[in-house]
Amino acid sequence: MPVKITPKTVNTDFIKKLEELSGQNIHLCMQCGTCSASCPMSENMEFTPRKVMHLAQFGLEEGLEDVNTCKVCASCHSCTVRCPRGIDIARVMEALRQMILRKNINFVEPSKIPAETIKELPPIALIAGFRKLTS
């Protein structure tokens, strides 16, 4: 179902905070889709980076909290390197992830990971995952 955008749904505080945290002007995005075409993780994302940028431009915070895009982002900077407008999209994804984590919403709950799985994983992978996916 498409999201209906009205003046009431546009969250200007969200846009301001996202731009402050990322240091990027999200309104420079012209929706060309180069970021999504460049992203090696896009097939694992519920929304492509282009769609996330589009929703962010309208301040649709609720729509962005529930999708996995910023969680799945590998921070490889392919989108950033190829963006014709010079937007560091990887920084925008990181800022979105931080904003969600600041609401104490964990993407991974460490206590729910089986002990057998933890024993098999390299410690550096666990630490990196916890830093990225838990508040």
C-alpha positions as a Markdown table, in Angstrom:
| # | Residue | x | y | z |
|---|---|---|---|---|
| 1 | Met | 0.0 | 0.0 | 0.0 |
| 2 | Pro | 1.5 | 3.4 | -1.0 |
| 3 | Val | 2.2 | 5.9 | 1.8 |
| 4 | Lys | 0.0 | 8.9 | 1.5 |
| 5 | Ile | 2.1 | 12.1 | 2.1 |
| 6 | Thr | 0.3 | 15.0 | 3.7 |
| 7 | Pro | 1.7 | 18.0 | 5.5 |
| 8 | Lys | 0.9 | 16.2 | 8.8 |
| 9 | Thr | 3.0 | 13.2 | 7.9 |
| 10 | Val | 6.1 | 15.2 | 7.0 |
| 11 | Asn | 8.4 | 15.2 | 10.1 |
| 12 | Thr | 10.7 | 18.2 | 9.6 |
| 13 | Asp | 12.4 | 17.5 | 12.9 |
| 14 | Phe | 13.4 | 14.0 | 11.7 |
| 15 | Ile | 14.8 | 15.5 | 8.5 |
| 16 | Lys | 16.8 | 18.1 | 10.4 |
| 17 | Lys | 18.2 | 15.4 | 12.8 |
| 18 | Leu | 19.1 | 13.1 | 10.0 |
| 19 | Glu | 20.9 | 15.8 | 8.1 |
| 20 | Glu | 22.7 | 16.9 | 11.3 |
| 21 | Leu | 23.9 | 13.3 | 12.2 |
| 22 | Ser | 24.9 | 12.4 | 8.7 |
| 23 | Gly | 26.3 | 15.8 | 7.6 |
| 24 | Gln | 24.5 | 15.3 | 4.3 |
| 25 | Asn | 21.8 | 17.3 | 2.5 |
| 26 | Ile | 19.3 | 14.6 | 1.7 |
| 27 | His | 17.3 | 17.0 | -0.6 |
| 28 | Leu | 20.1 | 16.9 | -3.1 |
| 29 | Cys | 19.1 | 13.3 | -4.1 |
| 30 | Met | 17.4 | 13.4 | -7.5 |
| 31 | Gln | 16.2 | 9.7 | -7.3 |
| 32 | Cys | 18.3 | 8.5 | -10.1 |
| 33 | Gly | 18.7 | 5.0 | -8.6 |
| 34 | Thr | 22.4 | 4.7 | -9.0 |
| 35 | Cys | 22.8 | 4.0 | -5.3 |
| 36 | Ser | 20.5 | 1.0 | -5.5 |
| 37 | Ala | 22.1 | -0.3 | -8.7 |
| 38 | Ser | 25.5 | -0.1 | -7.0 |
| 39 | Cys | 24.5 | -1.7 | -3.8 |
| 40 | Pro | 25.7 | -5.3 | -3.4 |
| 41 | Met | 23.2 | -5.8 | -0.5 |
| 42 | Ser | 20.1 | -4.4 | -2.2 |
| 43 | Glu | 18.5 | -7.8 | -2.9 |
| 44 | Asn | 18.5 | -8.4 | 0.8 |
| 45 | Met | 16.9 | -5.1 | 1.7 |
| 46 | Glu | 13.2 | -4.5 | 2.1 |
| 47 | Phe | 13.6 | -1.0 | 0.5 |
| 48 | Thr | 16.5 | 0.0 | -1.7 |
| 49 | Pro | 18.7 | 2.9 | -0.8 |
| 50 | Arg | 16.9 | 5.1 | -3.4 |
| 51 | Lys | 13.5 | 4.5 | -1.7 |
| 52 | Val | 15.0 | 5.1 | 1.7 |
| 53 | Met | 16.4 | 8.4 | 0.5 |
| 54 | His | 12.9 | 9.3 | -1.0 |
| 55 | Leu | 11.1 | 8.5 | 2.3 |
| 56 | Ala | 13.8 | 10.4 | 4.2 |
| 57 | Gln | 13.2 | 13.5 | 2.0 |
| 58 | Phe | 9.6 | 13.5 | 3.2 |
| 59 | Gly | 10.5 | 12.9 | 6.8 |
| 60 | Leu | 8.6 | 9.6 | 7.0 |
| 61 | Glu | 10.3 | 8.3 | 10.1 |
| 62 | Glu | 7.7 | 5.6 | 10.8 |
| 63 | Gly | 8.2 | 4.1 | 7.4 |
| 64 | Leu | 12.0 | 3.9 | 7.9 |
| 65 | Glu | 12.1 | 2.4 | 11.4 |
| 66 | Asp | 10.5 | -0.8 | 10.3 |
| 67 | Val | 12.6 | -1.7 | 7.2 |
| 68 | Asn | 15.9 | -3.5 | 7.3 |
| 69 | Thr | 17.8 | -1.3 | 4.9 |
| 70 | Cys | 20.1 | 0.5 | 7.3 |
| 71 | Lys | 20.6 | -2.8 | 9.2 |
| 72 | Val | 21.7 | -4.7 | 6.1 |
| 73 | Cys | 23.8 | -1.9 | 4.7 |
| 74 | Ala | 27.4 | -3.2 | 4.5 |
| 75 | Ser | 28.9 | 0.4 | 4.6 |
| 76 | Cys | 30.9 | -0.5 | 1.5 |
| 77 | His | 30.4 | 3.1 | 0.1 |
| 78 | Ser | 29.6 | 1.9 | -3.4 |
| 79 | Cys | 26.5 | 4.1 | -3.4 |
| 80 | Thr | 28.5 | 7.1 | -2.2 |
| 81 | Val | 31.3 | 6.7 | -4.8 |
| 82 | Arg | 28.8 | 6.5 | -7.6 |
| 83 | Cys | 26.3 | 9.1 | -6.5 |
| 84 | Pro | 26.2 | 11.8 | -9.2 |
| 85 | Arg | 25.1 | 14.4 | -6.6 |
| 86 | Gly | 28.0 | 13.6 | -4.2 |
| 87 | Ile | 25.8 | 12.5 | -1.3 |
| 88 | Asp | 27.5 | 10.1 | 1.2 |
| 89 | Ile | 24.5 | 7.7 | 1.3 |
| 90 | Ala | 26.4 | 5.3 | 3.6 |
| 91 | Arg | 26.6 | 8.1 | 6.2 |
| 92 | Val | 22.8 | 8.6 | 5.8 |
| 93 | Met | 22.2 | 4.9 | 6.4 |
| 94 | Glu | 24.5 | 5.0 | 9.5 |
| 95 | Ala | 22.7 | 8.1 | 10.8 |
| 96 | Leu | 19.3 | 6.3 | 10.3 |
| 97 | Arg | 20.6 | 3.3 | 12.2 |
| 98 | Gln | 21.9 | 5.4 | 15.0 |
| 99 | Met | 18.5 | 7.2 | 15.3 |
| 100 | Ile | 16.7 | 3.9 | 15.6 |
| 101 | Leu | 19.2 | 2.5 | 18.1 |
| 102 | Arg | 18.8 | 5.7 | 20.2 |
| 103 | Lys | 15.2 | 4.7 | 20.7 |
| 104 | Asn | 16.5 | 1.5 | 22.4 |
| 105 | Ile | 15.3 | -0.7 | 19.6 |
| 106 | Asn | 17.7 | -3.6 | 19.2 |
| 107 | Phe | 18.0 | -5.3 | 15.8 |
| 108 | Val | 19.5 | -8.3 | 17.4 |
| 109 | Glu | 18.8 | -9.4 | 20.9 |
| 110 | Pro | 22.1 | -11.0 | 22.3 |
| 111 | Ser | 20.3 | -13.0 | 25.0 |
| 112 | Lys | 18.3 | -14.8 | 22.3 |
| 113 | Ile | 21.3 | -16.1 | 20.4 |
| 114 | Pro | 21.8 | -19.9 | 21.2 |
| 115 | Ala | 25.0 | -20.7 | 23.0 |
| 116 | Glu | 26.0 | -23.2 | 20.3 |
| 117 | Thr | 25.8 | -20.4 | 17.7 |
| 118 | Ile | 27.9 | -18.1 | 19.8 |
| 119 | Lys | 30.6 | -20.8 | 20.2 |
| 120 | Glu | 30.9 | -21.2 | 16.4 |
| 121 | Leu | 31.2 | -17.5 | 15.6 |
| 122 | Pro | 34.4 | -15.6 | 15.6 |
| 123 | Pro | 34.5 | -13.1 | 18.5 |
| 124 | Ile | 35.3 | -10.2 | 16.3 |
| 125 | Ala | 32.1 | -10.9 | 14.2 |
| 126 | Leu | 30.0 | -10.9 | 17.4 |
| 127 | Ile | 31.5 | -7.7 | 18.7 |
| 128 | Ala | 31.1 | -5.9 | 15.4 |
| 129 | Gly | 27.5 | -7.1 | 15.1 |
| 130 | Phe | 26.6 | -6.1 | 18.6 |
| 131 | Arg | 28.2 | -2.6 | 18.0 |
| 132 | Lys | 26.2 | -2.1 | 14.9 |
| 133 | Leu | 22.9 | -3.8 | 15.8 |
| 134 | Thr | 22.3 | -3.1 | 19.5 |
| 135 | Ser | 21.8 | 0.0 | 21.5 |
